Amino acid sequence: MRGSLARAILALALFAGPVLGLVDAASSAPEEDRILPADRYTTEKAKNLAKAHLGALRELNAYIYHCVPWVETEKQSIGFFKPKYLTEDDRYLSIRIFIEQDPSSAFAALDLNNRAAAMFSRYAGFLLKTMTKAPGILADPGVGGFIVILEWRKQDGSEQTGRPVHETIAIYVPKPLAREYLSGTVKIDELARRARVMGWDGEKALGEIKLPAWEDNFVYTYKVPNYQIDPEAKCS
């Protein structure tokens, strides 16, 4: 699809909405096991980053838990990971989320590249901004960039080993590119062009993929019906 009108139509048609049955505030604390403990890292650099920024990691975990309740953060997915394609011990702040959504015939009818583009447009920029709320993250020279991993259920009924198939994209953003995006110098479409994006169809690796992208403010505007945010949560 090309042009702003086509992108707007696509963005409106893609999702039937998150799957939720929540009616009360998520008043409990988020699970700490979403954060990789410092003693699980294999290098001193990574261990030191995990210790120095533990408060920021906990704030990130809590923000997603309370303020974006239709996604699930994967266990031990918040932390400082080394992209496999890099040779040096460059550490990227990472998060992996599973996105719950109702079945949508419009979304299912798209090819994987356009489904991935829709997910990138909706969540990549938002998560980058959320991951850098703590000022120490961008200022730390030990943080080389950011990894955003998005996973969702494939809606064509496919199964592998008796389980539903998930589609996944991993987005690798070096810190200089992240700074450009966060400052407004680079827009979301250029972020998509310049970031490294790897794709998976179930367990099948698709390698690097190139995606279009557009502005999508869904995460900032969507309100889950009957869901009450914990009054102590910082969702602004």
C-alpha positions as CSV (number, residue, x, y, z in Angstrom):
1,M,0.0,0.0,0.0
2,R,1.2,3.5,-0.8
3,G,0.1,7.0,0.3
4,S,-1.2,8.4,3.5
5,L,-4.9,7.5,2.8
6,A,-4.0,3.9,2.1
7,R,-2.0,3.7,5.4
8,A,-4.8,5.3,7.3
9,I,-7.3,2.8,6.0
10,L,-5.0,-0.1,6.7
11,A,-4.3,1.1,10.2
12,L,-8.1,1.3,11.0
13,A,-8.9,-2.1,9.5
14,L,-6.0,-4.1,10.9
15,F,-7.0,-4.9,14.4
16,A,-10.3,-6.0,15.9
17,G,-9.0,-5.0,19.3
18,P,-7.0,-6.5,22.1
19,V,-8.3,-9.6,23.9
20,L,-9.1,-8.8,27.5
21,G,-11.4,-9.8,30.2
22,L,-10.1,-7.4,32.8
23,V,-12.5,-5.3,34.9
24,D,-10.4,-4.4,38.0
25,A,-7.3,-2.4,38.4
26,A,-4.0,-4.4,38.0
27,S,-3.1,-3.5,41.6
28,S,-0.5,-6.2,42.2
29,A,3.1,-5.7,41.3
30,P,4.4,-7.0,38.0
31,E,6.3,-10.3,38.0
32,E,10.0,-9.7,38.6
33,D,10.9,-12.7,36.4
34,R,10.3,-10.5,33.4
35,I,13.7,-9.0,34.1
36,L,16.9,-11.0,33.6
37,P,18.8,-11.1,36.9
38,A,22.4,-9.7,36.9
39,D,23.9,-13.1,37.8
40,R,22.5,-14.7,34.6
41,Y,24.8,-12.6,32.4
42,T,28.0,-14.0,31.1
43,T,30.1,-10.8,31.0
44,E,31.0,-8.2,33.6
45,K,29.9,-5.4,31.3
46,A,26.4,-6.8,31.1
47,K,26.3,-7.6,34.8
48,N,27.3,-4.0,35.7
49,L,24.6,-2.6,33.3
50,A,21.9,-4.8,34.9
51,K,22.9,-3.7,38.4
52,A,23.3,0.0,37.5
53,H,19.9,0.2,35.8
54,L,17.8,-2.2,37.8
55,G,15.5,0.7,38.8
56,A,14.9,1.6,35.2
57,L,14.3,-2.0,34.3
58,R,11.7,-2.3,37.1
59,E,10.0,0.9,35.9
60,L,9.8,-0.4,32.4
61,N,8.3,-3.7,33.5
62,A,5.8,-1.9,35.7
63,Y,4.8,0.5,33.0
64,I,4.0,-2.2,30.5
65,Y,2.2,-4.3,33.1
66,H,-0.1,-1.5,34.3
67,C,-0.4,0.7,31.3
68,V,-0.5,-1.7,28.3
69,P,-2.5,-4.6,29.8
70,W,-3.3,-6.3,26.5
71,V,0.4,-7.3,26.0
72,E,2.4,-9.9,27.9
73,T,6.0,-9.3,28.6
74,E,8.1,-12.5,28.1
75,K,10.0,-14.0,31.0
76,Q,13.6,-12.7,31.4
77,S,13.2,-10.6,28.2
78,I,13.9,-7.2,29.8
79,G,17.6,-6.8,30.0
80,F,20.9,-6.0,28.3
81,F,21.4,-8.4,25.4
82,K,24.1,-8.7,22.8
83,P,22.8,-8.8,19.2
84,K,24.2,-12.1,17.6
85,Y,25.3,-10.3,14.5
86,L,27.8,-8.1,16.4
87,T,31.3,-9.3,17.3
88,E,32.0,-7.0,20.2
89,D,30.3,-7.2,23.5
90,D,27.8,-4.4,22.6
91,R,24.8,-4.5,24.9
92,Y,21.3,-3.4,23.8
93,L,18.5,-2.8,26.2
94,S,15.8,-5.3,25.1
95,I,12.2,-6.2,25.7
96,R,10.0,-8.9,24.2
97,I,6.2,-8.7,24.2
98,F,3.4,-11.0,23.1
99,I,0.5,-9.0,21.7
100,E,-3.0,-10.3,22.3
101,Q,-5.7,-9.4,19.8
102,D,-9.1,-10.5,18.5
103,P,-9.2,-12.3,15.2
104,S,-9.4,-9.9,12.3
105,S,-10.0,-11.0,8.7
106,A,-8.4,-7.8,7.3
107,F,-5.3,-8.4,9.3
108,A,-5.1,-12.1,8.4
109,A,-5.6,-11.3,4.7
110,L,-2.3,-9.3,4.6
111,D,1.0,-11.0,3.8
112,L,3.5,-11.3,6.6
113,N,5.4,-8.3,5.6
114,N,2.4,-6.0,5.9
115,R,1.3,-7.6,9.2
116,A,4.8,-7.0,10.5
117,A,4.7,-3.4,9.2
118,A,1.5,-2.8,11.1
119,M,2.9,-4.2,14.3
120,F,6.1,-2.2,13.8
121,S,4.1,1.0,13.3
122,R,2.0,0.4,16.4
123,Y,4.6,-0.7,18.9
124,A,8.2,0.0,17.8
125,G,8.3,3.8,18.4
126,F,6.2,3.6,21.5
127,L,8.4,1.0,23.1
128,L,11.6,2.9,22.2
129,K,10.2,6.0,23.9
130,T,9.1,3.9,26.9
131,M,12.5,2.2,27.2
132,T,14.3,5.5,27.3
133,K,12.1,7.2,29.9
134,A,14.9,6.8,32.5
135,P,17.6,9.4,31.5
136,G,20.5,7.2,32.5
137,I,19.8,4.7,29.8
138,L,20.7,7.0,26.9
139,A,23.5,8.7,28.8
140,D,25.3,5.4,29.6
141,P,28.0,4.7,27.0
142,G,27.7,1.0,27.8
143,V,24.3,0.9,26.2
144,G,24.8,0.5,22.5
145,G,21.2,0.4,21.4
146,F,17.8,-1.2,21.7
147,I,16.0,-4.4,20.8
148,V,12.3,-4.5,20.5
149,I,10.8,-8.0,19.9
150,L,7.2,-8.2,18.9
151,E,5.3,-11.5,18.8
152,W,1.6,-12.3,17.9
153,R,-0.5,-15.3,17.0
154,K,-0.8,-16.1,13.3
155,Q,-4.5,-15.9,12.4
156,D,-4.8,-18.5,9.6
157,G,-5.3,-21.5,11.9
158,S,-1.7,-22.8,11.3
159,E,-0.3,-25.1,14.0
160,Q,3.2,-26.4,14.6
161,T,3.7,-29.4,16.9
162,G,0.1,-29.0,18.0
163,R,0.4,-25.4,19.0
164,P,-0.7,-22.2,17.3
165,V,1.9,-20.5,15.1
166,H,3.3,-17.2,16.2
167,E,4.9,-14.5,14.0
168,T,7.8,-12.5,15.4
169,I,9.9,-9.6,14.4
170,A,13.1,-8.5,16.2
171,I,14.0,-4.8,15.7
172,Y,17.6,-3.7,16.4
173,V,18.1,0.0,16.8
174,P,21.7,1.4,17.4
175,K,21.8,4.2,19.9
176,P,22.6,7.0,17.3
177,L,19.5,6.0,15.3
178,A,17.4,5.9,18.4
179,R,18.6,9.4,19.4
180,E,17.6,10.7,16.0
181,Y,14.1,9.2,16.3
182,L,13.6,10.3,19.8
183,S,14.6,13.9,18.9
184,G,12.2,14.0,16.0
185,T,15.0,14.2,13.4
186,V,14.0,10.8,12.0
187,K,10.4,9.8,11.5
188,I,8.9,6.3,12.0
189,D,9.2,5.4,8.3
190,E,12.9,6.1,8.2
191,L,13.4,4.3,11.5
192,A,11.9,1.2,9.8
193,R,14.2,1.6,6.8
194,R,17.4,2.0,8.8
195,A,16.8,-0.4,11.7
196,R,17.7,-4.1,11.3
197,V,14.5,-6.1,11.4
198,M,14.6,-9.9,11.5
199,G,11.4,-12.0,11.0
200,W,10.1,-15.4,11.9
201,D,7.1,-17.3,10.7
202,G,6.6,-19.7,13.6
203,E,10.0,-21.4,14.0
204,K,11.1,-20.6,10.4
205,A,13.6,-17.8,10.3
206,L,13.0,-15.4,7.5
207,G,16.2,-13.4,7.8
208,E,16.3,-9.6,7.5
209,I,13.1,-8.0,6.2
210,K,12.4,-4.4,5.0
211,L,9.2,-2.8,6.2
212,P,7.1,0.3,5.5
213,A,5.9,2.1,8.6
214,W,3.5,4.9,9.5
215,E,2.5,6.8,12.6
216,D,0.0,4.9,14.7
217,N,-1.0,6.4,18.1
218,F,-3.2,3.5,19.1
219,V,-1.2,2.6,22.3
220,Y,-1.6,6.2,23.5
221,T,-5.3,6.5,22.9
222,Y,-6.8,3.0,23.3
223,K,-8.7,2.4,26.6
224,V,-9.6,-1.1,27.6
225,P,-13.3,-1.2,28.5
226,N,-13.9,-1.5,32.3
227,Y,-10.2,-1.7,33.0
228,Q,-9.1,0.6,35.9
229,I,-5.5,1.5,36.0
230,D,-3.9,1.3,39.5
231,P,-4.0,4.9,40.8
232,E,-0.3,4.5,41.8
233,A,0.8,3.5,38.4
234,K,2.7,6.1,36.4
235,C,1.0,5.9,32.9
236,S,1.5,9.4,31.7
